[in-house]
Amino acid sequence: MMHSNTVLGRPLTLPCGATLTNRIAKAAMSEHLATKRQMPGERLIRLYSEWSRSGAAMLLSGNVMVDPTHLESRRNVAMKPDLDVDAFRRWARAGTSGGNHFWMQLNHPGRQTPASVHPEPCAPSAGEAVDLFKRAGAFAPPRAMTLAEVDACIEAFARAAAIAKDTGFTGVQVHGAHGYLVNQFLTPLINKRSDHWGGSTIAERARFLRAVIRAIRDAVGPDFPIGLKLNSADFQHGGFNERESMQVLQMMQEDTVDLVEISGGSYEARAMFDGAQEPRSNEVFFLDYAEKARALVDIPMMVTGGFRTRAIMEESIESGWLDVVGMARPFTNNTRVAQQLLSGEIDKALDPPPVLGLSWLKGAGAAAMSVVQMAAIANGRDPTARFSGARALIAVAKHELSALKRAKKPHG
């Protein structure tokens, strides 16, 4: 039984009128569990059925790709022209079966599309390939999007949001962080356009994001929650910075965004894995940003990055720094983690088992471990089995290679 009289148990009403029953959310993780047609299958449905009983007020899906030719992974769910609507409905039913919200995270990777998926990825401007662990060839140099492609991409986000609503999801979140396409438009390091979609000011570079949000709002109406995942900064010299991020927050309040999740970094500056900021509480990242932002806007705010102890979660909510606590990896280790925090059964959420032998990979190795644990839950197995870091990465590599081989086979 969850105690609603705790700080974490307080409900939160969003600007659109929707209500979250408590202040804990499962943040998005790329599950790598889509079918070979990039559809939600039985394993993904089983995973979210389990998480729907976690006690969290809201689940965020892993990134669903709005353009099936540009994927972050071949095991992403994607909005294909011939998508299986019933599969999306069953996924939404499973993810809301516990009475919680289930929002679909919408994304386009832009230049962070692997070369194995697309040999010529698109981006706001042409430029160098993504540099990930110095792996030459992992990503190809991007070409600049045409005006028609920019318009089509905005429409793709809106269409995906409409499908999410029609199939039973209770909200959507636009992924505008971690170096993906929306973030690429925001940063002057990548967006060097001289047309309507670029410029020297953040107001000019934010036009793409604002157009996406407005198109989604037109598609889903005023009562459907729209969220945004936004970088506090890119943590790269000359990139999207904290001051600009605060300005975008003010724009998002004007554009009636219902919940902003704060994160940071990109594939080349991996704050979301390694923690580019010194944690204010020796636990949580981005709290300093959240406190500054609260002085500028009253838009509901979610912070993901390091929350583990209930005391820090409660302090952060009580202080007014944020409204929703986001966690990701603990949900792969304990499918009832939110319920147990809310009830007082546990005082601390635990991460996946230690990544043995891969300390140099830091959070990336832990992320690989989470992928292995999600697969275990999806297969009906205990997620707490101990793996070495090498075994986790090998499992993910096999997962991706298997998807690549199936994708190359002709479909009958």
N, C-alpha and C positions, 0 to 999 in steps of 0.2 A: 504494500500500500504506500503510495507516494504522499508526502506531506506537503500540502499546498500552502501552508503557513510559513514556509521557508522563503528566503529571498529568491532562490532558484526556482521555486515553485509558483511564483507570481505569474499570472497571465500577462500577455503583452498584446495590445490592439494596434495594428499597423494603420498607416494613413488611409489605406483603401477600405478599411473596416474589418478585414480578416483578423482573427485572434489566434495567437500562439498560446498554448495552455501552460507552458513554462518557459524557462530561459536557456534551455540546452538544445543545441542543434548538432546533428552529424554533418560535418563539412564534407565537401566533395572530394572524392578520390577517384582516379581513373581505374576502373575495375578490371579492364582487360577480359571481359566476360561476354562480349557480344557474340552472336552467331557469325558464321562465315559470310552472311549477307548483311552484317552490321545491324542486326535486329536484336531486341531484347529476347533472350531465350529462357529456358526453364531454370538454368543455373542463376542467372541474374535475378529472375523473379523470386527464387528461393532465398537469395541473399537479402533482398529488401523485405521479404516477408518476415525474416528473422529480425532485421533491424527495426521494423515497424513495432515490434514488441520491446524495444530497447528502453522506452520511457522518454525518449527525446521528443520535444514538441515538433521538431521539423527535421526531415531528412533532405539532404541535397544530393541529387544523382551525380555520378561522374559525368564529365563533359560529353554532351551529346552534340555531334558535329552537324552544323547547319548546311555544310557543303560536302557531299559524299566523296568528292575528288580530293579533298584536303582533310586528312585525318591526323590526329596526334599519335594514334596507334591503329593498326589494322583490327584490333579488337574493340574499337570504339563503337558505340551505337551511333548511327548516322541517319539523317533525314533524307532517305532516298526517294526518288519519284514513285517507286512501286512499293513503298513501305507497307509493312504488315500492321494495319491499324489495330487489329485484335491483340497482337502481341504487346503493343503499347498500352492498351486498355488493361490487360492482365498484369503488366508491370505496375501500372498506377494503382490498381486494386490491391496488389500485394503490399505496395509501399505505403498505403494509407489504411491498411486493415486494422491497425492498432488505434485508429482515431486521430492520428497525427497528420501534420502537413507533409507533403512530399512534393518538392519543387524540382523541376528539370533544369539542370545547368546547360546553357546554350553556349557553344563555342565555335570559333574558327581559328585554326592554328597559324594561318598565314605562313611566314617564313619558317616557323617551327614545325612544318610538315616534313617528316623524314624523307630522304631521297628515295627510299625503297617504296614509298607510297606515291610520291609525285616527283618526277625529275626536274620540274620547273615550278616551284611553289610561287605563290603570289604574295605581295606585301604592298604597303602604301607606296614604297619607292624601291627601285632596283638597288642592290647592294651586295655585301659579302654574305657568305653562308654563315649560319649559326655555328659558333665554336663551342662544342660540348665535349669536355674532357679531352680536347685536342684530337678528336676523332675525325680525321680528314675523310670526307665523303659521306658522313652520316647525314648531312643536310646539303642541299644544293643552293647555289646563289639564287635569290629570289628576283623575279621581274616585277615591275610596277603594275599595279592594277589599272585597267582602263576605267574611264568614267562609267561605262555601261556595267562593268564588273562590280564597281562600288555600289551602284544602285541595286544590282541583282543580289548582292550580299546583304544589304539592308532588308530587302524583301524576304530573303531566306531566313533571317532572324525572326521576322514577323510571322512568316508562315509556320516556322517551327513552334513559336509560342502559341499560335492558334491551335496547332495539332496537340500540343501539351494540354491546353485547356479542354479541348474536345474529347480527349481520351481519359480524362480524370485526374490529371496532375492538379495540385492546388496552388501552384505558382511557378514562376520561372526565375532563374538567375542568369544574367549575362556575365560571362567570364571576361572581365576587363583587366585582368592582372597576369602576372607570370610570363610576360613577353609574348602572349598570343595576339591575334590580329587587332582587337580593340585597343590593347595596350600599345601595339606598334603604331597605331595612328596617333596616340597621345605623346609619344616620345620623339623629341627632335633628332635623336640619333638615327632613327629609322624613317620617320615621316619627313621627307625633304621635298614634298610636293609644293608646287607654286600655284595650284588651282584652288578651288573652293574647299578641298578636303585637307589642305595643309597651310603652313604659315609659321611665322616666327613666334606667335603668341599661343598660349594654351587655349584661349577661346576659339582660335581657328582650328587647332589640331583636335579639339574636342567635338567638332561638328559631326564627325562620323558616329561617335558614341551617342550623341544627343539624337541624331537621326534614327539610330537603332532603337533607342528607348521610346521615342515618339511613335515609330512604326509599330512597335510591339503594343504600346498602349492603345493605338487605334484598332489593333487586331483583337485584343482581349477585353477591352472595356475598362471602366473605372474601378470595378470592384475586385479585380483579379490581381494578386500580389506580383510585383516586379521587383526583383533584387538585382544588385550589381556587386561583383567582386572587383575590388579596386586596389591597386598598389598604393601603399603609403609613399613609396618611392621605388625606383628601379635599381638603386644602389650601384649605378654606373656613372662615371664622370661625364657631365654634359647631358645626362638623360632626364627622364621624367622625375621631378623632385617633389619634396614634401609640400613646398609652397604651391606648386601647380596642382598637386593632389587635393589640397584644401579648396582650391578654386573649383575643381571639378565637383567636389562634394556640394558646394553651394549651387552649382548648376543642376545637380541631381535632385536637390530639394525643390528647385523651381520646376523640374520635369516630373515631379510626383513619383519618384522612386520610393519604394516602401521599406527597403532594408539594404544597407550597404555593408558588405563584409570586407574588412581591412586585411590585406596581406602585403606581400612585397617580393621583389626580385623577378628573375627570369631564368631561362636555361643557362645563361652566361653569368649570372650573379644570383646564385641559388639561395636567396634569403628564405624562401618558403621551406627549404630543407635544412639549411645549415644555421639560420639565425644570424642575419646581418646586423641586427641591433643587439646591444647589451640588454638582456631582459630586466626590466625595471624591478620586478618582484623576485628576481633570481629564478623565474619560472616562465613568465609570459612575455612574448614579444608584442610590439606595437601599442602598448598602453600609453606611452608618452604621446604618441600621435593621436590616439583616441581622446585623451584629455584636452589637447589643443583643439581638436576638431569640434568637441562639444561646446567650446566657447563661440564657435562660428555658426553651427547648425544644430537643429534638434531632430534631424532625420534619424530614425532608428538605426542603430549601429551594432554590428556583430564583429567580434574579433576572434580570429583563429590563429593559433600559434603558441603552443606551449602549455595551455591550461591543463593541469592535472589534479591539483588539490582543491577540495571543495571550499576551503577557507578563502583561497585566492579568488575563486569564482564568485563567491558571495560578496567579498570586499569590492570586487570590480563592478558588480551590478549595483551594490548599495551606494557606491561613490558617485554613480551616474556617469562613469567613464564610458560605459557601453550598456547595451540592452540585452544582447544575446551572447552566450558563450559558445564558441564553436570548437569542436574536437573532431579529429579524424581517426588517427591510428588506434586510439583506445577502443574504438568500436570494432576493430578487426580482432582485437584480443579478448573482448568481453561483450557479447551481444546484448547484455542487460546493464551496461555501465551507467547510463543516464538514470535508469530506474533506481539503481543501488545508491547513486550519489544523492538523488532526491529524497530517498527514504532514510538516509543516514547509515545504511548498511555498510558502506565503505566511505573512507575519507579521501581516497586518492584513486584516480584512474591510472591504470598501468599501461605502459607501452607494449608493443609486441616484444617477444623474446629478444635478447641481445643479438646483435649481428656479429658473429664471431669471425675474426680474421679480415674484416673489411673496414677497419676504422678510418682508413683514408677516404672512404666514400661518404662518411658521415651520414647525413639524413637520407641520401640516395639509397644506401643499402637498407636502411630501415623502411623506406618506401617500397623497395622490392620485397622485403619481408611481409609488408602489409598486403601486397598483391597475392602472395602465396597463401596468406591467411584468409583473404576474401574468397579465394578459390576453394579452400577447405570448407568454409561455411556454406558456400554455394553447392558443394558436393555432399553436404550433410555430415561433415566430419568435425572433430574437435579442432578449433583454430589455434590452440595453445601449444601444440607440439613444437619442440625445439628444432630449429634448422640452423645450420651454419649460414653465414652471410653468403658464402660461395654457392651453397645449395639453393638459396633463395634467388640469387641472380641467374643461376643456370635454369631454374624452373621458369623464370620470366622469359629468358632467351628462347627456351624451347616453345613456350606459349606463343611468342611472336613468330618464330620460324614456322611453326605449324600453320598459323594463320596465313603467312606469306605463301606457303606451298599450296594451301587450299585456294587462295585468291588467284593463283596463276593457272589453276585448272579450269578448263571451259565448263560452264554451267549448262546442263542439259535442260 
